[in-house]
């Protein structure tokens, strides 16, 4: 009997269910003013993100003991319907011994009698059993690309990621599964054990990313260069280069939910055709916190140093630009398997080496609520507020923004993420244009990727970003968009 793909999937799902983010001024002053604004915007803190191993859980309860039917390999090949059913049962039960026996026989069937989803799943279970976790993860992702509703395959993927020490990716998959109310209670309990182990998180975590940068308006020049009174802004400048990020962190568990934590982050941009906009920053933080099964809170003092080429024609080399110190409070709470929240409050003091008028302090707050209706979809919404106080009032401001987002796993292996944002920024003092600057901002960020396209744990994402700013002072009004490819990995 030849099983069509839809029939295979139907049986798998059935068995699975059963087992279960105005004055006189010079041209130089105008350029400096625009650069100051860009520096302050780019140094704003980031918003809160949308949110020892236990005994290994069995993906499904063991089959009931009873009468068995013994068939030879040749007899199974003569009855492919029995072979397929036996293999599906072994896959759903995550039984590597039975898979090891049945999978080679299944592969002897004619090409038109085999289904790719069963081949990938059988190869994944075998590879994981043999300790080849990288191959197992690749095969499990192929299964879910074809059939994202196979929750037991997703559970096996999450466990393989955990065993491969891809803790960030494993936690993401476990949390997706935790939102599935159709899973039986004993599997939810096993998932909670893994999440608890991830919260204890003794291993070091390392990560990084790289993005190709192509910005046609790196200096945020206004669309209309005529500023009035005979003044004109510089034209837009193009810059091409790469943005790099590296991060490392570790939690030190002290018992009773208490932990210590250290972090280090480095970020930089290198533009090979406009080096005066190159920059590099390093932030280190160390603190302590408390966590339980539903909540986490951490207090992290930090220090940050920034190097910048200066955005002037006189220098293309990085030089010490600013330093800051402060403290960050982070908290999260899971109201239910489908609802969770994240909060960030940060206070900092900034000191600039060559721009003392920007010296001051800032207070940033962010709150995000996330909803996961199922393992294939999530929604989030957040609000952010930044209170910046510099030496001069016209460099001091209040900025409030809102954002909403949606992530989705589609059929054929595609995934997407969309974020929309809007903000208002009001400066406190009258500047050399004779009024208080007031800005409105709009942003769109959307990414698309294919879950089967990855190499050594890195999945490229095609991203389009659009930002528009409108101000009561034409000098600060601009818009720009970029299309780029993102590469990132946590390990």
Buried (B, 14 or more C-beta within 10 A) or exposed (E): EEBEEEEBBEBBBEBBEEBBBEEEBEEEEBBBBBBBBBBBBEBBBEBBBBBEEBEEBBBBEEEEEEEEEEBEEEEBBEEBEBBBBBBBBBBBBBBBEBBBBBBEBBEEBEEEBBBEBBBBBBBBBBBBBEEBBEBBBBBBBBBBBBBBBBBBBBBBBBBBBBBBEBBEBBBBBBBBBBBBEEBEEEBBEBBBBBBBBBBBBEEEBBBBBBBBBEBEBBBBBBEEBEBEEEBEBEEBBEBBBBBBBBBBBBBEBEEEBEBBBBBBBBBBBBBEEBBBBBBBBBBBBEBBBBBEEEBBBBBBEBBBBBBBBBBEEEEBEBEEBBBBBBBBBBBBBBEEBBBBBBBBBBBBEBEBEEBEEBBBBBBBBBBBBBBBEBBBBBBBBBBBBBBBBBEBBBBBBBBBBEBEBBBEBBEEBBBBBBBBBEBEBBBBEBBBBEEBBBBBBBBBBBBBBBBBBBEEBBBBBBBEBBBBBBBBBBBBBBBBEBEBEBBBBBB
